[in-house]
C-alpha cells in the first residue's frame, strides 16, 4: 500500500505502535517491562561507584544509575529522568537534565532560550512560530525547542501544547523535595507515535489492525537475523551479551564490485534493521571485502542513513581488523525481550 500509515494496537497484551511506509514496516514501538524513557523520579543518592564515575540512586522502581555526580553525597535528593533502557543486569540510566517533550515543543528547564527546528527553513514560518512561543512562554524562564511538527500547524494547537508542557514542567519542578517517588511516567507507544511520527499519515486504531494491515507478517521477518539487500546480498544482525554483530554477505554476486555494492546497501538498511529490533550499545560491522579507497564513500552513506534516524548513534570508525564500529543509544527494549 502506498503512503504512510500509523497503526495503534497491542501485541501479547502490550501496547504497540507501527509505522508502515509504502507497505513496509519502517518503525515499531512496543511497551517493555522496565520504566519508560522520559519517566521522572524524585530520587535519593545511595552509593557512589568510583570506578565508573557515577552513583546509584534509590527510586520506587529500584536502583538507577547517574553519571557525572560531582558534588553529590549519599542522602541527597534530586530530580532525574530515565534516558533509555538498561543492558541486562545493569541499572536504569538517568540524567539530572530533565526535559518535557511533546509533539510541538520540548521544554528544557536547564537551558533557557527559544529555538526553532532547523528543518523549518522558511523565514516567515520560523518568525510565526517564534512569535507564538514568545507570547506563550517568553516569561516562563525555561528553554523551548519548537519541533518540526509546528510547521503549518495552527497557532491555537501550538500555543496549547506549549502551555501544557510548561504547566507540567512547573508542577514537576515544584515537587523536588521529599522521599523517593515517581512523579510522571514516560510516554507509551501510542502517545510516542503521536508525538514523534508527525509527518502526514493515515491513523488506524481498530483492534486487530496489526493483523489486517500486515504488521504481524512483517514482524515474523524482523525477528530473524537476516535482512535481504538489493542484488542478492544480505545483512545479518546478531545481538550478543557484549555487542551487536553485523555481518555483510555478497550472496551469489562474484563481480569485482560486489563487496562495495553490498556494503553501501548495508549502510542504507542498517538504521531500520537496528531500529525495528530495538538494538543499541556497541555495534560492530564485519563488512564484505572492499577497497580502502571506497571507505570514505561508505562512511558518507552510513552518515546520511543515520542522519534520518531518530535514535542517537555515534559513528566511531575503523578498527585495525577492518571492522567498522558504532555506538548507539539503547532507547528501546529489544524485540527479543518483549516478544519472548
C-alpha positions in Angstrom: 0.0 0.0 0.0 1.3 3.4 -0.9 1.8 6.2 1.6 2.2 6.3 5.4 0.1 4.5 8.0 0.4 4.7 11.8 -1.2 1.6 13.3 -2.1 1.5 17.0 -2.7 -1.9 18.5 -1.4 -4.4 21.1 0.9 -7.4 20.9 0.7 -10.1 23.6 -1.1 -7.6 25.8 1.5 -4.9 25.3 0.7 -1.5 23.9 2.3 -1.1 20.5 2.5 1.3 17.5 3.7 0.5 14.0 4.7 2.9 11.2 4.2 1.5 7.7 5.7 3.3 4.7 4.6 2.2 1.2 3.7 -1.2 2.7 6.9 -1.8 4.5 7.4 -1.7 8.3 9.6 1.3 9.0 9.3 1.7 12.7 7.9 -0.1 15.7 7.3 0.8 19.3 6.4 -1.8 21.9 5.9 -1.3 25.6 8.6 -3.0 27.7 8.6 -4.1 31.4 11.2 -1.5 32.6 10.4 2.1 33.3 9.9 4.0 30.0 12.3 6.6 28.8 11.1 10.0 29.9 9.9 8.8 33.4 10.8 11.3 36.1 11.7 10.4 39.6 12.4 12.2 42.8 15.4 10.1 43.7 17.7 9.7 46.7 21.5 9.3 46.3 22.6 5.9 47.6 26.2 5.0 47.0 28.9 6.1 44.5 30.6 3.8 42.1 34.1 5.2 42.0 35.4 3.1 39.1 32.6 4.2 36.8 32.4 7.8 37.9 28.7 7.6 38.9 26.3 6.9 41.7 23.4 4.5 42.3 20.2 6.3 43.3 17.1 4.9 45.1 13.7 5.1 43.4 10.4 3.3 44.0 11.3 1.1 41.0 14.7 0.1 42.3 18.2 1.5 41.8 19.0 3.7 38.8 22.5 4.9 37.7 23.6 8.5 37.3 26.8 9.6 35.8 28.6 12.9 36.4 27.9 13.2 40.1 30.4 15.8 41.2 29.2 17.4 44.4 26.6 14.8 45.2 26.6 12.9 48.5 24.6 9.9 49.8 21.2 11.1 51.0 20.9 14.0 48.6 17.5 14.3 46.9 17.2 15.2 43.2 15.0 15.0 40.2 16.2 12.6 37.5 14.8 11.3 34.2 15.1 7.9 32.6 17.2 8.3 29.3 16.9 4.7 27.9 16.8 1.0 28.7 19.5 -0.8 30.6 21.5 -3.6 29.4 20.7 -6.9 31.1 21.9 -6.9 34.7 22.6 -3.2 34.8 20.8 -0.3 36.4 18.5 2.0 34.5 20.4 5.1 33.2 19.1 8.5 34.3 20.1 12.2 33.9 19.5 15.3 36.1 18.8 17.3 32.9 15.1 16.7 32.8 13.1 17.8 29.8 9.4 17.7 28.8 8.8 16.6 25.2 5.6 16.8 23.2 4.5 16.9 19.6 5.3 20.6 19.0 7.7 21.6 21.8 10.5 20.4 24.1 10.7 22.3 27.3 14.3 22.5 28.7 14.3 23.9 32.2 18.1 23.9 32.5 18.8 25.5 29.1 16.9 28.9 28.7 16.2 30.3 25.2 13.8 29.7 22.4 14.9 27.9 19.3 13.1 26.6 16.2 14.0 23.3 14.5 16.4 23.8 11.6 14.3 21.7 9.4 11.8 24.6 9.2 13.6 26.7 6.6 11.1 29.5 5.5 11.9 32.7 7.4 8.2 33.7 7.6 7.2 30.4 9.2 10.1 30.5 11.6 9.1 34.0 12.7 5.5 33.0 13.1 6.4 30.0 15.3 8.8 32.2 17.4 6.1 34.8 17.9 3.8 32.1 19.3 6.5 30.7 21.6 7.4 34.2 22.9 3.7 35.1 23.5 3.1 31.8 25.5 6.4 31.1 27.1 8.6 34.1 26.9 8.3 34.9 30.6 8.4 31.3 31.8 12.2 31.3 32.4 12.6 27.9 30.7 14.0 26.9 27.4 11.8 26.0 24.5 12.7 24.0 21.4 9.9 24.3 18.7 9.9 21.0 16.8 9.5 20.4 13.1 5.9 19.3 13.6 5.0 23.0 14.2 5.4 23.8 10.5 2.0 24.7 9.0 0.0 24.0 12.2 -2.5 26.4 13.8 -1.5 29.0 16.3 -4.0 27.5 18.8 -2.6 24.0 18.6 1.0 25.1 19.1 0.1 27.5 21.9 -1.9 25.0 23.7 0.9 22.4 23.6 3.5 24.9 24.8 1.2 25.9 27.7 0.5 22.4 28.7 4.2 21.4 28.7 5.2 24.5 30.7 2.4 23.7 33.3 3.7 20.1 33.6 7.3 21.3 34.0 6.2 23.8 36.7 4.4 21.0 38.6 7.2 18.6 38.5 10.0 21.1 39.4 7.9 22.3 42.3 7.9 18.8 43.7 11.6 18.3 44.1 11.7 17.7 47.9 10.7 14.6 49.8 11.2 10.8 49.7 11.9 8.8 46.6 8.8 8.9 44.3 7.8 8.5 40.7 6.5 11.9 39.5 5.5 11.1 35.9 5.6 8.1 33.6 7.3 8.3 30.2 5.0 8.2 27.2 3.7 4.8 26.0 3.9 3.7 22.4 0.6 5.3 21.3 1.4 8.7 22.7 5.0 8.5 21.5 3.8 7.7 18.0 1.6 10.9 18.0 4.5 12.8 19.5 7.3 11.7 17.1 5.7 10.4 13.9 4.5 13.8 12.8 4.5 13.5 9.1 1.1 13.2 7.4 -0.2 9.6 7.7 -3.4 7.6 8.0 -4.0 6.6 11.6 -5.6 3.1 12.2 -6.8 2.4 15.7 -9.1 -0.6 15.4 -8.3 -3.7 17.5 -6.6 -6.4 15.4 -5.1 -3.8 12.9 -1.7 -5.3 13.2 -3.0 -8.5 11.6 -5.2 -6.9 8.9 -2.5 -4.4 7.9 0.5 -6.7 7.6 2.4 -5.7 10.7 2.4 -9.2 12.2 3.7 -10.7 8.9 6.5 -8.1 8.8 7.3 -8.9 12.5 8.0 -12.5 11.6 10.7 -11.4 9.2 12.2 -8.8 11.7 12.5 -11.5 14.4 15.0 -13.3 12.2 18.7 -12.2 11.9 18.7 -11.8 8.1 18.0 -8.6 6.2 17.8 -9.0 2.4 19.6 -6.4 0.3 19.4 -5.5 -3.3 21.4 -7.6 -5.7 21.1 -10.8 -3.7 23.3 -9.5 -0.8 22.3 -9.9 2.9 22.8 -8.3 6.2 22.9 -10.5 9.3 22.2 -8.8 12.7 23.0 -10.8 15.8 22.9 -9.4 19.3 25.3 -10.9 21.9 25.9 -10.1 25.6 28.7 -7.7 24.7 27.7 -6.1 21.4 25.6 -6.3 18.3 27.5 -8.1 15.5 26.5 -7.2 11.9 27.8 -9.3 9.0 27.5 -8.3 5.3 27.4 -11.1 2.8 27.5 -10.5 -1.0 25.4 -13.6 -1.8 25.8 -15.0 -5.3 27.4 -11.9 -6.8 31.0 -12.6 -7.7 31.8 -9.4 -9.6 34.8 -7.3 -8.6 32.4 -4.6 -7.2 30.2 -7.0 -5.3 31.6 -6.2 -1.9 31.4 -2.4 -2.3 27.8 -2.6 -3.6 26.8 -4.9 -0.7 28.4 -2.6 1.9 26.7 0.5 0.5 23.3 -1.3 0.5 24.0 -2.4 4.1 24.7 1.2 5.2 21.3 2.3 3.9 19.5 -0.6 5.5 21.2 -0.7 8.9 19.3 2.1 10.7 16.0 0.4 10.0 17.3 -3.0 10.9 18.6 -1.8 14.3 15.5 0.4 15.0 13.0 -2.4 14.4 14.9 -4.8 16.6 15.3 -2.3 19.4 19.1 -2.8 19.4 21.7 -0.4 20.8 25.0 -0.3 22.6 28.2 -1.3 20.7 27.6 -2.3 17.1 30.4 -3.9 15.1 30.2 -4.2 11.3 32.0 -7.1 9.6 31.9 -5.8 6.0 32.3 -7.5 2.7 35.7 -7.1 1.0 36.1 -3.6 -0.2 39.0 -1.4 -1.4 40.2 1.1 1.2 39.6 3.9 -1.3 35.8 3.2 -1.0 35.8 3.6 2.8 35.1 7.3 2.7 32.1 6.8 0.4 30.9 4.1 2.7 31.2 6.3 5.7 29.3 9.1 3.9 26.5 6.6 3.0 26.3 5.5 6.6 26.3 9.0 8.0 23.5 10.0 5.6 21.4 7.0 6.6 21.7 7.6 10.4 21.1 11.3 9.9 17.5 10.4 9.1 17.2 8.1 12.2 15.7 9.4 15.4 18.0 7.4 17.8 21.4 8.9 18.8 24.1 7.0 17.1 27.9 7.8 17.1 30.0 6.6 14.1 33.2 5.6 15.9 35.3 4.4 13.0 37.5 1.6 11.7 39.4 -1.0 13.7 42.8 -2.4 12.8 41.0 -5.5 11.5 38.9 -3.5 9.1 35.7 -3.6 11.1 33.5 -0.5 11.5 32.2 0.4 14.9 29.1 2.4 16.1 27.8 3.4 19.5 24.0 3.6 19.6 21.8 4.7 22.4 19.6 1.9 23.8 16.4 3.9 23.5 14.0 0.9 23.2 13.6 -2.5 24.7 14.9 -5.2 22.3 12.3 -7.1 20.3 13.6 -10.3 21.6 12.9 -9.2 25.2 9.3 -8.0 24.7 8.1 -10.9 22.4 9.7 -13.8 24.1 
